[in-house]
Every structure is written in structure tokens, then in C-alpha cells.
Amino acid sequence: MHQFLPFAWFQGQCVPFDEAKVSIATHALHYGTGAFGGMRAIPDPQNSNAMLLFRAERHAKRLSDSARLLLGELSEETVHIAIEAMLKANRPRKPIYLRPFFYTSDLGIAPRLHNIETDFLIYGLELGDYLSPEGVSCRISSWTRQEDRSLPLRGKISGAYITSSLAKTEAVLSGFDEALLLNSRGKVSEASGMNLFLVRDGKLITPGVDQDILEGITRASVMELAKEMGIEVIERPVDKTELFIADEVFLTGTAAKITPIRQLESTTFGKERPVMNALRQRLIEITEGRDPAYEHWVSRIDIGNE
Ligand SMILES: Cc1ncc(COP(=O)(O)O)c(C=O)c1O
């Protein structure tokens, strides 16, 4: 059972979590016409009255863009104001995950995005590791990642997660932890809620943004750090069989952070992961606010004294 934060952002203000309720006729509930974000916030190791957010501007921008893809409007400023209010109201003492959600809040039928009311909410929960940091086992999903011509994949559109849900459950029920999805061209796309990287001959390879992936913020950060660390980064289509002979394969995402794949179908990978380990170390230092060179990636939110 999740430990939800006591206050949620609902209809423009912070209210007790149990009072933030929507009608059973809510349009988005039936049609998947919503878009969400996912952000982690951790207590500042150097200041007990502050929380640290990783790349909050990027998250707010992606959510605002996602709302635009649903022909709606959600300003980045609104997202920032609500997040700050949530942190101040809840004063979390542990690492948390915030789930902002833009959705069609109108009541009633007819799938559409015009002439419709929308709203924006946020709830939060305590979140440790989403996937085991020791590594996960994956299978290639029998489900295909959607195509951008049928759904705007650059947004985190809630309806798109039916495919993620089917793929994840198929993987778990057949004895694996995670699913890797191929796109409709048969190339590797991503996992159910994470981007994918492989390392071959010391080079970092990842499917490009034209491979029906979500444009992950962790992905972009890992690529930038790798370049700075002198690791060659290549964005290109990846074939399934290439994964089996890679030196390292790992997943990235806000929930998953950087998680190694230890097994793919019946292939087990070696435990030496020098590239992934170096990147993971770097990312941890930055998210904990310990790297002055990357302070611009971290927002310190003052949550006030007790
Ligand atoms: C489908 C999908 N791909 C990739 C990611 C990773 O994105 P990010 O690093 O921005 O969390 C996520 C999670 O947000 C996701 O849901």
C-alpha cells in the first residue's frame, strides 16, 4: 500500500488527500484524455528545512507541452506554484514522488478535446526504489510501442499507458521484472516506463527520439553527463539482437533512476558495469545537490521550520 502525502493539490489549492475526489463521470477517466508528470523530491542532506527537486523546469515544460498536445493549456508557472505549495503543505521527511496530472475534468460522454473543461491536480507518495538497484530481468514484450502518428508520444499521455500496463503485466506474469518494447518498425524503443541504453566497446548507444520513445529527462541528463565525461554517445535505431551482445544494458527514468538489466530473456549479462556505474554515481551526486557544477539542475525549495 502506498503512503500518500496528507495534502493534494486539487482545484487550485491544497486540500486533504481524502477530500480530493472526482466524479465517476469524469471524461478523462473514461477516455484516457489526461497527461501526467512524475518528479522525485528528496530532503536536502544539507538543510532539514528544504527539499531538492531534479530538473523541475524540464518536468514543468514537458507537462505543459503534454497539455498542449491535448489541445489544453497548463502554464509552467502553474506547475511550479502548485509543487511548491504541495511541498510546504506536506513538509515531507522522506524521498517522495510527485504526480502532477492535467486532465479533462468535464462530466459526460463523447471523446473530444474541444469545448471541454480541464483541471490540474497533484498528489504525492513516499517512494524508495521503484526497481531493484541490483538489476532487473526483462523480456521482449509481445506488445508494440505505439506510433507517433496514432498518439502524441512526446507527451506523457495517460491513455498511452494501457500498452505499458499490458507489457509490464505480461512480463511479471511470465516471470520477469520488466518489459522492453519494440516499435512498429521492429526496433528497440523503451521499457514500460523507462528509456534504454546499451554500452558497446565503451560507447553509449540509445534509441533516438524518432524511435517512438518518451523524451525522458533522465535520458537527456545521462547523455549530457556522458558527453562531459568523455564517453561517446550515439543516438540511433537499435536492433533487438544487439542487446544480447551488449557489454552493459540499463534503464533510465525518474522512478527507476539508473537501473541495470541483469538478464534479458535467457541471457545473463556480466556484473561489470563501469560506464553505468560512473554515470549512476554522477547522477546521485547531482540529485543530492553535491555537485556545484550542476546546481542549475537542482531546485532547493524551502519548506519552512516545524
Ligand atoms: C514511457 C516512459 N518512458 C520513459 C520514461 C522516463 O522519463 P523520465 O526520465 O523523464 O522520467 C518514463 C517516465 O517518466 C515513461 O513513462
The ligand as a Gaussian input file, in Angstrom:
#p B3LYP/6-31G(d) Opt

LIG

0 1
 C        7.095000       5.549000     -21.115000
 C        8.201000       6.230000     -20.373000
 N        9.435000       6.283000     -20.921000
 C       10.469000       6.880000     -20.307000
 C       10.319000       7.464000     -19.060000
 C       11.488000       8.153000     -18.418000
 O       11.312000       9.535000     -18.422000
 P       11.935000      10.490000     -17.308000
 O       13.396000      10.212000     -17.267000
 O       11.626000      11.853000     -17.770000
 O       11.266000      10.147000     -16.019000
 C        9.062000       7.426000     -18.443000
 C        8.857000       8.010000     -17.108000
 O        8.555000       9.140000     -16.964000
 C        7.984000       6.806000     -19.112000
 O        6.766000       6.763000     -18.564000

